[in-house]
């Protein structure tokens, strides 16, 4: 395992969850500080991938563009609050450029779009959940051309949202609203989240099925032409 990959796993699965939990003990509007800390933390694995080569500004630019596109898609579908093309775009970015880039894109897309939807205690949790969506898609599909069938990726996107991303978002309610954890309260919160997660997963699947082939073709062309995000990310 590459050092940058190992470092990414430590940051994503240990440092960021620890930051989420510790942030709850801070007074006042703790979520602003927590979200800022997560922004810094998600940048660390990405720049660690530049250890053996010089970073290129265009690599950051294309990820910024994809994060902006994902954020705009969330705003554009505000009339369907649980239908989120954002997740599908984040996952496709990860398929093209890798898990670290996917995590960065997902987290930054949510952080940016929440300036329209409003920041709050949910922001750090959303950044983590949507970052995980990108990380998982990149870990499974990046570099595996034979697996990159739009309908296979769409099915993966649906299941990832239903089983992982959605429950992570529901966990925000658990940790920010409940003072005591009981089986009944947990079942109520996670149970009420199932219809929302089904809609979210369906939106993700439709986005990937419709845009997957064309968007990956464009991103692959950029990667080949400019040698972007190769090898380490």
N, C-alpha and C positions, 0 to 999 in steps of 0.2 A: 504494500500500500504506500502511495506517495505521501510525503510529509504534509503537503498542502491538503490532501484529502483527509488524512488523520486529524489535522488541525481543524478542518471544517466540521468534522463529526463532533469534536470536543466542543467547539463553539455553539453549534446548532442544538446539540442534544444535552449539553451540560450547562454551559455558560448562560445562554439565553433563557432556558427555563428557570435557572437559578435567579436571574435578574427579574423575571416576571414575579416569582414568589417573594423575593426580598423587597421588590418595589412596593408591594402592598403594605409594608410596615412603615413606609415613609408618610409624613403628615401632608395635608393639603392636596394639591393637585399632583400627586405622585406620578401620574401617568405621563406627564410631559417629560420628566426626568427619565423615567423608565423607557419611553419610546426613543428618546435621544440616545440613551445608552445602547439600545438595541441597534439603532442605525449605525453607531460606531462599531459595534460587535460584528454586524453582518458584513461590514467592509473588510474586516481583518482577514477572513479566509480568501476573499477575492484578491486582495493585494499580496497575500502569502503565495498565491499561485504565480506571481511575477518574480519569484525568488531567483529563477535561473535565466530570466530574459528581461529585456527592457519593456516596460508597459507602453502601450500605444493609446493615444487619446481617443482614437476612433473606436476602440473597444468599449470605453466608458460611454461614449456618445451613443452607440447603438443600443446598449442596455438602458440608457436613459430614455431613448426614444421608445423602446418596447415597454418600459415602465409607464411612460406617459400615455402610450396607446392603450394599455390595459386600464389605466386610471380613467381615461376619457370614455372607454367602453362602459365602465361602471356608471358613470354619470349619465351617459346616453340612454341607459336602460333603467333609469331611476323609477320609471312608471311600472316596471316589473321588479320589485325590490329583491326577490329571491332568485331571479334569473341573472346570473353574473357571467358574462363573457370574459370578464377579467381573469378568472381562474384558468380558462382554456388558453388564453393568450400567454399567460405566465408559463403554463406547462409547455406550450409549443416553443417558447423562448428557451426553456431548459432543455428540451429535446435537441435543439440546434446547438446550444452553446455549453451545456453541461449543468450539473446539479448546483455548483456554487453560484453560477450566474443566474440560475433559476430562482434560488433562494433570495438573492439580492433583488431581482426584478419584482418578485412577489411582495416582499416586504416594503420596498420603496413605492410600489404602485398603490398599496393601501395607505401608506403614510401620506402620499400626495393627494389621493382622492378624498381622504378624510378632512382636508381643508375645505372641501365642498359639503361633505356630509356631517362634519363636526368631529373634533377630536374628543376623546374621553377615555375612561378606564378600559374601554374595549380596544383601543388602538394598539397597544403592545401585543395583546393576544391575537388580534387580526393579523398583525405583521408576522407573527410567528407562524400562524396557521397557513396563511397564503404563501409564506416562504417555504414551508414544508411541502406544499403542493408542488412548487417548482422543483424543490430538491428531489422529491420522489420521482417525478417525471424524468428529470435528467439522469438520475441514477439508473433507471430502468431502460430508457430508450436512447440516450445519447451514445453515439458511435455504433449503434446497431441498426443499420439501414434496413435489414430484412424485417425488423420488428415495427418499423415506422409506417404501418398501414393506418390510415386515418380512423378506420372503424375500430381497430384494436386499441389505438390510443384513446379513442372516445370512450370505449368500455372501461379502460383503465382509469380515465379521468372521473367517470361516474362513480366507480367503486372507491377511488381514493377520497373523493369528497364525502361520500356517504359514510365510510368507515373510519376515516382519519381526520380530514380537514373539518368536516362538520362537527364531530364530537369535540375537537379542539376549540372551535368557536363556542360551542355550548359550555365548555369548561370555564369560559370567561364569566358566564352567569353564575356558575357554581362558586367560583373563588371570589367574586366581587359582590355577590348579593346574599349568599348564605353565611350565617354566623355559626351554625352547627350543621353537620352533615349527617343526614339520616337516609336510610334506604328509600323511604317514600319520596323525600325531596329530590334525591338524585334521579330516581326513576321518572319523576314528574318532569324535571328539566330536560333530561336527555330524551324522554319520550316525546315531549312537545317539539323537540328539535328535529325529529325524523321527517315530518312532511316538508319542513324548510330545507333540510339536507337533500331530500329527493328532488326538489325543484332546482336547488343549486347544482346538484350533480347532473340533472338533465340539461341545464343551461351550459354546463361545462362540456358535456358530451356533444351537444349540437354545435357548439363553437368549434371544437376540435374537428368534428366530422366535416363541417362546411369549409373551414379555413385551413385545416391542417396541411393538405397537399400544397396549396399555393403559397402559404406563408413559409413553410419549411423550404420550399424551392428558392424563394427570395433570400432567406437567411443563409441558406447553404451557399448561394452564389456570392453573397457578401463575404462569407467565411473563406471561401476558396480564393476569391479575387484579392483579398487583403491579408490573408493569413491570420484572421482574427481568432482569438480565444482558443488557440490550438494547444493540445497536449496537456496543459496544466489546469485548465479551468473546467 
